[in-house]
């Protein structure tokens, strides 16, 4: 019979040595000093061996208990080695069908059709708020109360909107699991109304004409980095999403045609987008071109021209100009333009198309990204003229679309 002391004091030899205990249990000691527990047994007339772990991680007592369990299985006519293989197969199957495995498969399949920032936010949300608690669970076994407990963790830290988005993403994963035969139903559907409704999220903006004029003058007088100043000037003129502006590339801009054409992969709705360039926008771009035109991006980052400007640059510049987060944001230029242009009577569809708001019919959107382009050209020039007038402090009354000459 072996003892813990005997095992610990045994010195490795030049050949593998077996130290026998009882009931077929022995310790196999390699020349390198590794000590493996083995069980020798016979089943159906054949001699077999079963690995029981490594000493000292598996103690002598634990090895004996494992031997006794295997012996009881043999007494019932079962092969402990085959039972071990069956358990391993079940574990592998459960791992393959875990929530995290299915979620990553779903993400890999669909994320190529999403904008890069949208995809990274979804994956980050899952990795931070969902996988630590549900990731290893077999997706078929997850129920509504268990899912609710996880999203309430997010709610508890005051991130109600994130909790709703996480629940939405989980529902997408569950429905994918149902479609691929790894879940019976989507439990997120049972949680409708279980979270408080999120408060409406509005990007801070300015829509009062005098205040807009003051903002335009502040931008004109900005004393910081000139590249940042150009980004600030273009933000109200083009009113694209902040991420689209900071990642703008010179290859996408045609100064002769007065157009900026954004490829589908850069757009939130994954549809190409055309931004007509007003005379004022062209002036800013021609001023910027000698500085950054030799590189990829209109607005390269301060740490290297191979990367785009930081997402915080425009907002930081607004703060430096004295505008708080609750007063104005880079995204707020879109709301500003939308509000004023609608008030001025421009065709709503032309405004929505210029804002690149998602088209419900993706096929139609792919073919109609240039829809209303002639009117949009007129609108963008009229908008730039309107901003110029406000900046100069004039009492500007924008021309209505029907009065514009072609």
C-alpha positions in Angstrom: 0.0 0.0 0.0 1.2 3.4 -0.9 1.5 6.4 1.4 1.7 10.1 0.6 5.2 10.2 2.2 6.4 7.3 0.0 5.1 9.0 -3.1 6.7 12.4 -2.3 10.1 10.9 -1.4 10.3 8.6 -4.4 13.1 9.7 -6.8 12.7 9.3 -10.6 14.8 6.6 -12.2 16.2 6.3 -15.7 13.1 4.3 -16.8 9.4 4.7 -16.0 8.6 3.1 -12.7 5.2 1.9 -11.4 4.4 2.1 -7.7 1.4 -0.2 -7.0 -1.3 0.5 -4.4 -4.2 -1.9 -4.4 -7.2 -2.9 -6.5 -5.3 -2.2 -9.8 -4.3 1.3 -8.8 -0.8 2.4 -9.4 1.4 5.5 -9.8 3.4 5.8 -13.0 6.6 7.9 -12.4 8.4 9.0 -15.5 12.2 9.8 -15.7 11.3 13.5 -15.8 9.5 13.2 -12.4 5.9 13.4 -13.7 3.6 11.1 -11.6 0.4 9.8 -13.2 -2.3 7.8 -11.5 -3.5 4.8 -13.5 -6.1 2.0 -13.0 -5.5 -1.4 -14.5 -8.7 -3.4 -14.9 -10.2 -6.1 -17.1 -13.4 -5.8 -19.1 -14.9 -8.4 -21.5 -11.8 -10.4 -21.1 -9.4 -7.6 -22.1 -6.9 -5.8 -19.9 -7.5 -2.0 -20.0 -6.1 1.1 -18.3 -7.8 4.3 -17.1 -6.0 7.6 -16.4 -7.0 9.1 -13.0 -5.0 12.3 -12.9 -1.6 13.6 -11.9 -0.1 13.7 -8.4 -0.1 15.9 -6.3 -3.1 17.6 -8.0 -4.9 14.3 -7.4 -4.1 13.1 -4.0 -3.7 9.4 -3.0 -7.1 9.5 -1.3 -8.8 11.0 -4.4 -7.2 8.4 -6.6 -8.5 5.6 -4.4 -12.0 7.1 -4.5 -11.8 7.3 -8.3 -10.6 3.6 -8.3 -13.6 2.6 -6.1 -16.0 4.4 -8.4 -14.6 2.6 -11.4 -14.8 -0.7 -9.6 -18.5 -0.2 -8.7 -19.1 0.6 -12.4 -17.4 -2.7 -13.4 -19.6 -4.6 -10.8 -22.6 -3.3 -12.7 -21.3 -4.5 -16.0 -20.2 -1.2 -17.4 -16.8 -0.2 -18.8 -15.5 2.9 -16.9 -13.2 3.7 -19.9 -16.2 3.9 -22.3 -18.2 5.9 -19.7 -15.3 8.4 -19.5 -15.3 8.8 -23.3 -19.1 9.3 -23.3 -18.8 12.0 -20.7 -16.1 13.8 -22.7 -18.3 13.7 -25.8 -21.2 15.2 -23.9 -18.9 17.9 -22.5 -17.6 18.7 -26.0 -21.1 18.9 -27.3 -22.2 21.2 -24.6 -19.2 23.4 -25.2 -19.9 23.6 -28.9 -23.5 24.5 -28.2 -22.7 27.0 -25.4 -24.2 30.5 -25.6 -20.7 32.0 -26.3 -19.9 29.5 -29.1 -23.3 30.1 -30.8 -23.0 33.8 -30.3 -19.6 34.0 -31.9 -20.7 31.9 -34.8 -23.7 34.2 -35.3 -21.4 37.3 -35.1 -19.0 35.8 -37.6 -21.8 35.1 -40.0 -23.6 38.4 -39.9 -21.0 41.0 -38.8 -19.4 41.4 -42.4 -22.7 43.1 -43.3 -22.4 45.7 -40.5 -20.5 48.9 -40.1 -17.2 48.3 -38.2 -18.2 50.5 -35.3 -21.6 48.8 -35.0 -20.0 45.3 -35.0 -17.4 46.2 -32.4 -20.1 47.6 -30.1 -22.1 44.4 -30.3 -19.2 42.1 -29.7 -17.9 44.3 -26.9 -21.4 44.3 -25.3 -21.5 40.5 -25.4 -18.0 40.0 -24.1 -18.4 42.4 -21.3 -21.9 41.9 -20.1 -23.1 38.5 -21.3 -20.4 35.9 -21.8 -19.0 36.1 -18.2 -22.4 34.9 -16.9 -24.0 32.9 -19.7 -21.1 32.2 -22.1 -20.4 28.6 -20.9 -24.0 27.6 -20.4 -25.6 25.3 -23.0 -27.8 27.6 -25.0 -30.7 25.2 -25.0 -30.8 25.2 -21.2 -30.9 29.0 -20.7 -34.3 30.2 -19.5 -36.0 33.6 -19.3 -35.3 34.3 -15.5 -31.7 33.4 -16.0 -31.4 35.8 -19.0 -33.3 38.5 -17.1 -30.9 38.3 -14.1 -28.0 39.0 -16.4 -29.5 42.0 -18.2 -30.6 43.4 -14.8 -26.9 43.5 -13.8 -26.4 46.0 -16.6 -29.5 47.9 -15.6 -28.3 48.1 -12.0 -25.2 50.1 -13.0 -27.4 52.7 -14.6 -26.9 51.5 -18.2 -30.6 50.9 -19.1 -30.1 51.6 -22.8 -27.2 49.1 -22.9 -29.4 46.5 -21.1 -32.1 46.8 -23.8 -29.5 46.5 -26.5 -27.9 43.5 -24.9 -31.3 41.8 -24.6 -31.9 42.5 -28.2 -28.6 41.0 -29.2 -29.3 37.9 -27.1 -32.6 37.5 -28.8 -30.8 37.5 -32.2 -28.4 34.8 -30.9 -31.2 32.6 -29.5 -33.2 32.9 -32.8 -30.1 31.9 -34.7 -29.7 28.9 -32.3 -33.3 27.9 -33.0 -32.8 28.2 -36.8 -29.7 26.0 -36.6 -31.3 23.4 -34.3 -29.4 24.1 -31.1 -32.2 25.7 -29.1 -36.0 25.1 -28.9 -37.1 28.7 -28.4 -36.0 32.3 -27.8 -36.5 33.1 -24.1 -35.9 36.8 -24.7 -39.4 37.1 -26.1 -40.8 36.3 -22.6 -39.0 39.4 -21.2 -41.0 42.0 -23.0 -41.8 44.7 -20.5 -39.4 43.2 -17.9 -37.1 46.2 -18.2 -38.2 49.8 -17.8 -38.5 51.6 -21.1 -35.3 53.5 -22.0 -35.4 57.2 -21.9 -35.3 58.9 -25.3 -31.7 59.5 -26.2 -31.1 62.8 -28.0 -27.8 64.2 -29.1 -27.3 67.7 -27.8 -27.7 70.2 -30.6 -28.4 73.9 -31.3 -31.3 74.9 -33.5 -31.9 78.6 -32.7 -30.6 80.7 -35.6 -28.7 83.3 -33.5 -27.1 80.5 -31.4 -26.1 78.7 -34.6 -24.5 81.9 -35.9 -22.5 82.2 -32.7 -21.4 78.6 -33.0 -20.3 79.2 -36.7 -18.2 82.2 -35.5 -16.7 80.2 -32.7 -15.6 77.5 -35.2 -14.2 80.2 -37.6 -12.1 81.6 -34.7 -11.0 78.2 -33.4 -7.3 78.5 -32.4 -6.4 74.9 -32.1 -4.9 72.4 -34.6 -5.7 73.5 -38.2 -6.8 70.0 -39.3 -9.2 69.9 -36.4 -10.5 73.3 -37.4 -11.2 72.0 -40.9 -13.1 69.1 -39.4 -15.1 71.5 -37.3 -15.9 73.6 -40.4 -17.1 70.6 -42.4 -19.2 69.0 -39.7 -22.1 71.5 -40.0 -21.7 71.8 -43.8 -21.9 68.0 -44.5 -23.8 66.8 -41.4 -22.6 63.2 -41.8 -22.1 60.9 -38.8 -19.0 61.8 -36.8 -17.4 58.4 -37.6 -18.0 58.9 -41.3 -16.4 62.3 -41.2 -13.2 61.4 -39.2 -12.6 58.3 -41.5 -13.1 60.2 -44.7 -10.5 59.3 -47.4 -9.1 61.5 -50.2 -9.8 58.7 -52.7 -13.5 59.1 -52.0 -13.5 62.9 -52.7 -13.9 64.3 -56.2 -13.3 68.0 -56.0 -14.0 68.5 -59.7 -17.4 66.8 -59.5 -18.0 68.3 -56.0 -18.9 65.0 -54.5 -17.8 62.8 -51.7 -18.8 59.2 -52.3 -18.8 56.9 -49.2 -18.6 53.1 -49.9 -21.2 50.8 -48.4 -18.8 49.3 -45.8 -18.4 52.6 -44.1 -22.1 53.3 -43.8 -24.3 52.3 -40.9 -27.0 50.9 -43.3 -24.3 49.3 -45.5 -25.4 51.3 -48.5 -23.2 53.7 -50.6 -23.8 57.3 -49.9 -23.2 60.5 -51.9 -22.5 63.8 -50.2 -22.8 66.8 -52.6 -20.1 69.4 -51.8 -21.1 73.0 -51.5 -18.7 75.8 -52.6 -17.9 76.4 -48.9 -17.1 72.7 -48.4 -14.8 72.7 -51.4 -13.0 75.8 -50.1 -12.3 74.0 -46.8 -11.2 70.8 -48.6 -8.8 72.7 -50.9 -7.4 74.5 -47.8 -6.9 71.1 -46.1 -5.4 69.2 -49.2 -1.9 70.6 -49.0 -1.6 69.4 -45.4 -3.1 65.9 -45.6 -3.7 65.2 -49.3 -0.6 63.1 -49.6 -2.0 60.5 -47.1 -5.0 58.3 -46.9 -7.2 60.3 -44.5 -8.5 63.8 -44.7 -8.1 63.9 -40.9 -5.2 61.7 -39.8 -4.6 61.0 -36.2 -2.0 62.9 -34.2 -0.1 59.6 -33.5 0.3 58.6 -37.1 -1.0 59.5 -40.6 -2.0 55.8 -41.2 -4.8 56.1 -38.7 -7.9 58.3 -38.7 -8.5 61.1 -36.2 -9.7 60.1 -32.8 -13.5 59.9 -32.3 -13.2 62.4 -29.4 -11.4 65.1 -31.3 -14.4 67.1 -32.6 -16.2 66.9 -29.3 -13.1 67.9 -27.4 -12.7 70.9 -29.7 -16.3 71.9 -28.9 -15.6 71.7 -25.2 -12.5 73.8 -25.7 -14.7 76.4 -27.5 -16.9 76.5 -24.4 -19.8 74.2 -25.4 -20.7 71.6 -22.8 -21.7 68.0 -23.6 -25.3 69.0 -22.9 -25.2 71.9 -25.3 -23.6 70.6 -28.5 -21.9 67.4 -29.8 -20.4 66.3 -33.1 -23.5 64.3 -33.8 -25.6 67.3 -33.0 -24.8 68.9 -36.4 -27.1 66.2 -38.0 -30.0 67.1 -35.7 -29.4 70.8 -36.4 -29.5 70.4 -40.2 -32.5 68.0 -40.0 -34.5 70.4 -37.9 -33.8 73.6 -39.9 -34.1 72.0 -43.3 -37.5 70.5 -42.4 -38.6 73.8 -41.1 -37.5 75.5 -44.4 -39.7 73.1 -46.4 -37.2 71.0 -48.2 -38.5 67.6 -49.4 -38.5 65.3 -46.5 -37.2 62.3 -48.5 -34.3 64.4 -49.8 -33.4 65.3 -46.2 -33.6 61.7 -45.0 -31.6 60.5 -48.0 -28.9 63.1 -47.3 -28.9 62.0 -43.6 -28.3 58.4 -44.9 -31.1 57.1 -42.7 -31.7 53.4 -43.2 -33.9 52.3 -46.0 -36.3 49.6 -44.9 -35.9 47.8 -48.2 -32.2 47.0 -48.4 -32.4 46.1 -52.1 -34.2 49.3 -53.0 -31.6 51.2 -50.9 -28.7 49.7 -52.8 -30.1 51.0 -56.1 -31.4 54.4 -54.8 -28.5 55.8 -52.8 -28.3 58.7 -55.3 -32.0 59.3 -55.1 -33.1 63.0 -55.1 -29.5 63.9 -55.9 -30.3 67.1 -58.0 -32.4 68.5 -55.2 -29.9 67.5 -52.6 -27.2 69.4 -54.4 -29.4 72.5 -54.3 -30.2 71.9 -50.7 -26.6 71.5 -49.6 -25.6 74.7 -51.3 -28.5 76.6 -49.8 -27.7 75.1 -46.4 -24.1 76.3 -46.6 -25.2 79.8 -47.7 -27.7 79.9 -44.8 -24.9 79.0 -42.3 -22.7 81.6 -43.9 -25.4 84.2 -43.4 -25.9 83.3 -39.7 -22.1 83.4 -39.2 -22.0 86.9 -40.6 -24.8 87.9 -38.3 -27.3 88.7 -41.0 -31.0 88.3 -40.7 -31.1 85.3 -43.1 -34.4 84.0 -44.6 -33.6 80.8 -46.4 -35.0 80.5 -49.9 -37.6 77.8 -50.2 -36.8 75.0 -52.5 -39.3 75.9 -55.1 -37.7 79.3 -55.6 -34.2 77.9 -56.2 -33.1 78.1 -59.8 -31.8 74.9 -61.4 
